[in-house]
Amino acid sequence: MPAPVRFVFRGAFIMRIKKIISLFLLSLGLVEARAQVDAQFSQYWALPNYYNAGAIGLDEKMHIRASSRQQWVGMPGAPKTFLVSADMPFRLFKQNHGVGLSMANETLGLYSNMTIALQYAYKVQLWQGQLSLGLQLGLLDQRFDGTEVYIPESDYHNSSDDGIPQTELQGMAFDMGFGVYYSHKYFYAGLSSTHLTQPVITFDEKYETYTNRSYYFIAGGNIPFKNALYELQPSLLLKTTFQFTQAELTARLRYNKFLWGGLSYRWKDALVIMIGADYKNFILGYSYDYPVSAIIKASSGSHEVFLGYSLKMDFSNKNKNKHKSIRIL
């Protein structure tokens, strides 16, 4: 997963780095590549604005989305994630724009990460489609519960080591993202980056964290069949920090614009089964991740539920009544 979080220790604590890192990894029950700020979502195709600020205001609807994920069930300290977002289009100076709000919270081990972001997108018509340039500005809040740190009793560990935080730590930093997103009747594609400022959070004089930039490429399409009741909707998500890279490929089959189901494969990580339904203005989805990595020895898999609601926005003047002033009749 992208955006690893690393502790940096100052002054006299440099000599203790190896021991401190080992203790933190032990307390988290996770490896460093799993310490993340950007959460994992198997139904990423339903949450494009989480990865790309340009993917807001894509049509004439206001979209409200929520997703809850329980990752690696059965593993102590496994990530638990909740996301809620909303976006809508608007017109200003005869130009199309989009505005959105996103909030995500994730707990993993002794860490807690929360991001709150405002999103804006400028849109232009291009090649029978729409090109969006999106900007995301927000805050990254991180917490670490040092009261739950476990230090083994041995000749190699010091329970009073000042280099190991044993209190609750909290810090906040400005965060920023940017995305380019192109949508067409039959396909979409986007390229984006989060944590452009590489936010550094200083907890106190001794500890700080920093977050690497993450880069995303998302794409998908809508392939109709001769039988108009069926549609094939493939999608792809690539994410990297150039230190860690992950790819996942999804194929969903939709029936009568109502029921859908699909399979997804996350490279060397999980096989995903998903089902869902569209009903009027609502969409509901569930996915189950079956691990194909060594994590299968400690977890029975991951569960994720997604719920969305869309409301039609009317920017026309068709229903507006116009009257002359009675003063000039």
BELVEN-V138922 format. One record per pair of residues at least 24 apart in sequence whose ideal C-beta (glycine too) atoms are under 7 Angstrom apart, sorted by the first residue. I is the first residue (numbers start at 0). J is the second residue. D is the distance in whole Angstrom. If there is no record, write none. Layout:
BEGIN
[[I;J;D] [I;J;D]]
END
This chain:
BEGIN
[[0;32;7] [0;33;6] [0;35;4] [0;39;6] [0;243;7] [0;245;6] [1;35;7] [1;37;5] [1;213;4] [1;238;5] [1;239;6] [1;240;5] [1;243;6] [2;35;5] [2;36;4] [2;37;5] [2;194;6] [2;210;5] [2;211;6] [2;213;5] [2;240;6] [3;31;6] [3;32;6] [3;34;6] [3;35;7] [3;211;6] [3;240;7] [3;242;7] [3;243;7] [4;34;5] [4;36;6] [4;208;5] [4;210;6] [5;208;7] [5;209;7] [6;206;6] [6;208;6] [7;207;5] [7;209;7] [8;162;6] [8;205;7] [8;206;7] [9;205;7] [12;162;4] [12;205;7] [15;160;7] [15;162;4] [19;162;5] [19;163;6] [22;150;7] [22;163;6] [26;108;7] [26;109;6] [26;148;5] [26;149;6] [27;76;6] [27;108;3] [27;109;6] [28;74;7] [28;75;5] [28;76;4] [28;108;6] [29;76;7] [29;107;7] [29;108;6] [32;243;5] [34;110;7] [36;112;5] [36;139;7] [36;194;7] [36;210;5] [37;193;6] [37;213;5] [38;68;7] [38;80;4] [38;82;7] [38;103;6] [38;105;5] [39;68;7] [39;70;6] [40;66;6] [40;68;6] [40;303;7] [41;263;6] [41;271;5] [41;273;7] [41;286;4] [41;288;6] [41;303;5] [42;66;7] [42;273;6] [42;284;5] [42;286;5] [42;303;6] [42;305;5] [43;236;5] [44;219;6] [44;234;4] [44;249;6] [45;284;6] [45;305;5] [45;307;6] [46;82;7] [47;189;7] [47;217;6] [48;84;6] [48;86;6] [48;99;6] [48;101;6] [48;118;6] [49;82;6] [49;84;7] [49;101;6] [50;191;6] [50;215;5] [50;217;6] [51;133;6] [51;178;4] [51;180;5] [51;189;4] [51;191;4] [51;215;6] [51;217;6] [52;118;5] [52;120;6] [52;133;3] [52;134;6] [52;135;4] [52;176;5] [52;177;7] [52;178;4] [52;191;7] [53;120;5] [53;131;4] [53;132;6] [53;133;3] [53;178;4] [53;179;6] [53;180;3] [53;189;6] [53;191;7] [54;178;7] [54;180;5] [54;189;6] [55;86;4] [55;97;4] [55;98;7] [55;99;4] [55;118;5] [55;120;5] [55;133;6] [56;86;6] [56;87;6] [56;88;4] [56;96;7] [56;97;2] [56;98;7] [56;120;6] [56;122;7] [57;182;5] [59;88;6] [59;311;7] [59;312;5] [59;314;7] [60;309;4] [60;310;6] [60;311;6] [60;312;6] [61;85;7] [61;87;4] [61;309;7] [61;310;5] [61;312;6] [62;86;6] [62;307;6] [62;309;5] [63;307;7] [63;308;5] [64;307;5] [65;306;5] [66;303;7] [66;305;5] [67;304;5] [68;301;7] [68;303;4] [69;301;7] [69;302;5] [70;301;4] [71;294;6] [71;298;4] [71;301;6] [72;298;6] [72;299;5] [72;300;6] [72;301;7] [72;302;7] [73;297;7] [73;298;5] [73;299;5] [74;297;5] [74;298;5] [76;107;6] [76;108;4] [77;298;7] [78;105;6] [78;107;4] [79;105;7] [79;106;5] [80;105;4] [86;118;7] [87;312;6] [88;312;6] [90;314;6] [95;122;4] [96;120;7] [96;121;6] [96;122;6] [97;122;6] [97;131;7] [109;143;6] [109;144;5] [109;147;5] [109;148;7] [110;141;7] [110;143;6] [111;142;4] [112;141;6] [113;140;4] [114;139;5] [114;174;7] [127;183;7] [128;181;6] [128;182;6] [128;183;4] [129;182;5] [130;181;5] [131;180;5] [132;179;6] [133;177;7] [133;178;4] [133;180;6] [134;177;6] [135;175;7] [135;176;4] [136;175;6] [137;174;5] [138;171;6] [138;173;6] [138;174;6] [139;171;7] [139;172;5] [139;174;4] [139;198;5] [139;210;7] [140;171;5] [141;170;6] [141;200;5] [141;208;6] [142;167;7] [142;168;7] [142;169;5] [143;168;4] [164;206;6] [168;202;4] [168;206;6] [170;200;4] [170;201;6] [170;202;5] [171;200;7] [172;198;4] [172;199;6] [172;200;5] [173;198;6] [174;198;5] [185;220;6] [185;221;6] [186;219;7] [186;220;4] [187;218;7] [187;219;6] [188;218;4] [189;217;5] [190;216;5] [191;215;5] [211;240;5] [211;242;7] [212;240;7] [213;238;6] [213;240;6] [214;238;7] [214;239;5] [228;254;6] [228;255;5] [229;254;6] [267;291;7] [267;292;6] [268;292;6] [280;308;6] [280;309;5] [280;310;6] [281;307;7] [281;308;6] [282;307;4]]
END
